[in-house]
Amino acid sequence: MTARREDPRLGLVIANFGRTAAVEDDAGDLYPCVVRKKAGTVVCGDRVRWTRQPGGHGTIVEILPRRSLLSRPGRHGKLKPLCANVEQLVIVCCPSPTGPLDTRLLDQYLVAAELTDTAAVIVVNKDDLTDNLTKQRLRARLKTYEAIGYPVVFTSARTGDGLHRLRDRLRKCCSVLTGESGVGKSSLIKRLIPDLDIRIGALSAASGKGRHTTTTTTLYHLKDGGDIIDSPGVREFGPWHITAPELEKGFREFKALKGRCKYRNCRHVGEDGCAIEAAVAEGLIDPARLDSYRAIMSVLCRYSP
């Protein structure tokens, strides 16, 4: 007799291993699934339809509509999708031992959040390693971001300080952890997920390969509610694939001045009658944010054909 074909069921992609993915069903069980070619490119965070096959494996047959898709430039200028259905970017940063916080990089992540209609929260980690004077300067600098609507949370993965405030921000939404190497993302993940090693072991079994690497984008459910995606690929994020109008949209405080420049195609890089420059002169926009915008714009001009 021919085996009866199962009707597709709903699932959540917890991790993607290339040709296979770990899919979680409604009961919370994980299944290694191959991706049907016509289904498209599956990424962590995707909601999918899949069918269970004999032996405990499955096949992904359809990707459900996505709320959002976070991508980064890959080879030959093509965008490489990283994760889907993210509702919040958690941008982890910390002061450098040799200098202040890199707000230019922070602004790049915030541009990504704005262009994907994703909320953002700024997490300053390793707060216990910062002296009082540096803390005061740092808090004063970050008031600019709080004034334009970005929450700022100070944490220490070593001592646990501030983690309750971070957990509050993570509840009831799907967040992705971003930030460059060395800011303590892995330490924060371990603090937020005490049974991380057990979960990694379960994912290793669900990979179909018996292994799980640190280069795999992975979604974790948090005990206090919410999901968090750890994606090593976001370290390499740079908004070099966007246009000048999109970059302007990525700086939320510029929006109220849209259309007020003397010239319609003003790029805010020194043109006569620029409304953004006037707002900076009046103290309405932080000059460091305009400098950051111009720094990114200069790189865009080099990348543009």
Legacy VTK file of the C-alpha trace (Angstrom):
# vtk DataFile Version 3.0
C-alpha trace
ASCII
DATASET POLYDATA
POINTS 305 float
0.000 0.000 0.000
1.118 3.577 -0.646
1.857 5.536 2.525
-0.734 8.203 3.234
0.589 11.679 2.670
0.287 13.887 5.748
-1.402 17.266 5.519
0.991 20.211 6.022
1.305 21.448 9.593
2.538 24.781 10.932
6.012 25.197 12.379
8.689 27.698 13.387
12.243 27.582 12.013
14.518 27.598 15.068
17.776 27.261 13.135
18.861 26.846 9.537
21.740 24.538 8.602
21.838 25.134 4.865
19.838 22.398 3.151
18.111 21.423 6.380
16.387 23.358 9.155
15.303 22.636 12.719
11.537 23.175 12.812
9.549 23.411 16.039
5.949 22.195 16.076
3.092 23.452 18.253
4.082 21.061 21.049
7.629 22.441 21.171
9.254 19.356 19.602
12.072 19.804 17.071
12.312 18.071 13.696
15.079 18.136 11.095
13.462 19.214 7.825
14.711 19.475 4.292
13.542 22.503 2.319
11.581 21.891 -0.853
13.300 23.834 -3.615
10.213 25.709 -4.754
9.557 26.861 -1.163
12.396 29.394 -1.426
15.150 30.400 0.993
14.265 29.541 4.591
15.777 31.536 7.460
15.613 31.458 11.243
12.337 32.891 12.510
10.303 31.833 9.480
6.802 30.475 9.996
6.404 27.537 7.643
4.142 24.733 6.519
5.808 21.341 6.635
4.946 17.681 6.326
6.263 14.941 8.568
8.009 12.049 6.859
8.677 8.504 8.114
11.597 8.366 10.539
10.845 11.645 12.302
12.098 13.918 9.545
10.084 16.510 7.663
9.865 18.603 4.514
9.223 22.346 4.422
6.726 23.009 1.642
5.871 26.688 2.135
7.143 29.843 3.849
4.320 31.891 5.340
4.249 35.680 4.741
6.959 37.473 6.704
6.471 40.486 8.933
10.078 41.552 8.332
13.341 40.240 6.890
16.769 41.291 8.121
19.492 40.938 5.487
23.101 41.898 4.974
25.131 42.417 1.797
26.745 39.199 0.583
28.949 38.346 -2.356
28.658 40.358 -5.565
26.360 42.878 -3.864
23.537 40.365 -3.352
21.591 40.556 -0.113
21.871 37.537 2.170
18.795 37.022 4.397
19.617 36.423 8.061
16.370 36.111 9.998
12.654 36.786 9.630
9.734 38.148 11.656
11.949 40.145 14.002
10.090 42.811 15.981
13.009 44.369 17.844
16.740 44.916 17.323
18.752 44.689 20.531
21.928 46.610 19.746
24.645 45.595 22.198
27.623 47.899 22.544
30.228 48.902 25.111
32.873 51.612 25.455
36.255 50.680 24.039
39.138 50.436 26.520
40.976 52.935 24.315
38.146 55.293 23.447
34.462 56.245 23.635
31.434 54.352 22.369
31.376 53.861 18.586
28.120 55.667 17.791
28.759 55.480 14.042
28.298 51.720 14.148
25.322 52.142 16.457
23.722 54.481 13.912
24.172 51.883 11.158
22.148 49.370 13.156
19.488 51.983 13.868
19.173 52.680 10.137
18.494 48.956 9.634
15.809 49.062 12.325
14.074 52.075 10.781
14.097 50.656 7.254
12.599 47.341 8.377
10.010 49.039 10.618
11.559 47.306 13.625
11.763 48.653 17.166
15.249 49.096 18.623
16.734 49.098 22.113
20.333 50.088 22.880
22.104 47.893 25.446
25.362 49.157 26.921
27.091 46.094 28.347
30.106 45.723 30.672
28.830 48.634 32.759
30.782 47.284 35.751
34.094 47.837 33.922
33.475 51.543 33.328
34.716 54.234 35.725
32.311 56.866 37.041
33.548 59.705 34.821
33.219 57.563 31.687
29.735 56.499 32.787
28.661 60.114 33.182
29.966 61.042 29.735
28.409 57.948 28.206
25.003 58.595 29.723
25.134 62.206 28.558
25.996 61.070 25.025
23.188 58.529 24.921
20.570 61.064 26.027
20.474 62.060 22.347
19.122 58.608 21.489
16.673 58.544 24.372
15.359 61.960 23.278
14.455 60.606 19.834
12.742 57.529 21.260
15.368 54.778 21.563
15.382 53.068 24.994
18.830 52.626 26.574
19.593 49.817 29.056
22.870 49.483 30.973
23.862 45.910 31.828
26.667 43.771 33.142
26.676 40.147 32.036
29.314 39.467 34.712
27.393 40.814 37.721
23.850 40.541 36.386
23.144 44.252 36.893
20.451 45.604 34.590
19.347 42.195 33.316
15.846 42.578 34.802
15.390 45.764 32.739
16.622 43.962 29.628
14.244 41.041 30.229
11.377 43.528 30.473
12.295 44.807 27.008
12.432 41.288 25.574
9.021 40.082 26.776
6.205 39.452 24.293
8.256 40.035 21.137
10.897 38.438 18.921
14.238 40.233 19.190
17.548 39.794 17.422
20.810 40.402 19.253
23.199 42.577 17.238
26.574 44.164 17.820
30.212 43.704 16.934
32.549 41.120 18.439
33.762 41.707 21.981
30.739 43.547 23.375
29.550 40.541 25.379
26.596 39.225 23.372
27.428 35.592 24.141
27.727 36.348 27.855
24.337 38.073 27.830
22.776 35.108 26.023
24.138 32.737 28.675
22.713 34.948 31.419
19.317 35.142 29.744
19.226 31.400 28.969
20.715 29.410 31.883
20.075 26.046 30.162
21.760 27.160 26.936
23.996 24.070 26.675
20.975 21.753 26.936
19.170 23.674 24.198
22.221 23.592 21.946
22.352 19.822 22.440
18.722 19.503 21.354
19.435 21.623 18.283
22.452 19.475 17.460
20.188 16.418 17.354
17.598 18.296 15.278
20.205 19.426 12.759
20.374 15.913 11.381
24.162 16.183 11.602
24.703 15.789 15.328
26.407 19.154 15.651
25.626 22.814 16.151
28.086 25.611 15.454
28.439 29.191 16.693
27.982 30.403 13.107
24.359 29.232 13.007
21.618 31.818 13.480
19.423 30.412 16.248
16.114 31.349 17.914
15.669 30.768 21.646
12.488 31.021 23.723
12.985 33.041 26.900
11.638 31.782 30.226
10.069 35.151 31.063
8.425 35.426 27.654
9.542 36.495 24.213
12.049 35.037 21.767
15.604 36.072 21.004
17.610 35.339 17.866
21.387 35.122 18.089
22.797 35.813 14.633
26.580 35.980 14.153
25.957 37.347 10.640
24.757 40.706 11.925
28.319 41.535 12.990
29.054 42.183 9.341
26.088 44.429 8.787
26.621 47.614 6.801
23.792 49.510 5.067
25.743 49.837 1.840
22.953 48.438 -0.337
20.506 51.269 0.352
19.808 54.515 -1.503
20.313 58.092 -0.299
16.553 58.631 0.318
16.462 55.386 2.324
19.422 56.538 4.419
17.605 59.769 5.222
14.568 57.724 6.285
16.873 55.742 8.599
17.498 58.859 10.741
14.131 59.276 12.433
14.677 62.852 13.628
15.088 63.970 9.991
11.534 62.943 9.095
9.830 66.056 10.489
11.968 68.194 8.153
11.337 66.207 4.995
10.600 68.528 2.059
11.752 71.686 3.852
15.170 71.981 2.215
15.636 74.626 -0.475
16.495 72.001 -3.065
14.307 68.970 -3.621
17.241 66.608 -4.065
19.204 67.933 -1.061
21.443 65.257 0.461
22.325 67.328 3.552
26.039 67.379 2.809
26.590 71.136 2.615
23.954 72.327 0.141
22.576 75.862 0.437
19.276 76.083 2.308
19.508 72.655 3.980
16.804 72.322 6.645
18.770 69.624 8.495
21.803 71.895 8.850
19.547 74.684 10.075
18.028 72.354 12.690
21.531 71.418 13.887
22.427 75.107 14.197
19.265 75.671 16.268
20.097 72.764 18.578
17.160 70.656 17.406
19.321 67.847 15.965
22.541 66.510 17.483
25.467 67.481 15.206
27.053 64.062 15.824
24.035 62.409 14.207
24.399 64.585 11.099
28.124 63.744 11.012
27.227 60.049 11.230
24.683 60.407 8.417
27.302 62.084 6.229
29.904 59.423 7.003
27.508 56.689 5.875
26.493 58.759 2.835
30.135 59.076 1.759
30.459 55.291 1.779
27.184 54.899 -0.131
28.555 57.165 -2.839
31.573 54.871 -3.209
29.387 51.770 -3.427
26.893 53.289 -5.882
27.493 52.532 -9.561
LINES 1 306
305 0 1 2 3 4 5 6 7 8 9 10 11 12 13 14 15 16 17 18 19 20 21 22 23 24 25 26 27 28 29 30 31 32 33 34 35 36 37 38 39 40 41 42 43 44 45 46 47 48 49 50 51 52 53 54 55 56 57 58 59 60 61 62 63 64 65 66 67 68 69 70 71 72 73 74 75 76 77 78 79 80 81 82 83 84 85 86 87 88 89 90 91 92 93 94 95 96 97 98 99 100 101 102 103 104 105 106 107 108 109 110 111 112 113 114 115 116 117 118 119 120 121 122 123 124 125 126 127 128 129 130 131 132 133 134 135 136 137 138 139 140 141 142 143 144 145 146 147 148 149 150 151 152 153 154 155 156 157 158 159 160 161 162 163 164 165 166 167 168 169 170 171 172 173 174 175 176 177 178 179 180 181 182 183 184 185 186 187 188 189 190 191 192 193 194 195 196 197 198 199 200 201 202 203 204 205 206 207 208 209 210 211 212 213 214 215 216 217 218 219 220 221 222 223 224 225 226 227 228 229 230 231 232 233 234 235 236 237 238 239 240 241 242 243 244 245 246 247 248 249 250 251 252 253 254 255 256 257 258 259 260 261 262 263 264 265 266 267 268 269 270 271 272 273 274 275 276 277 278 279 280 281 282 283 284 285 286 287 288 289 290 291 292 293 294 295 296 297 298 299 300 301 302 303 304
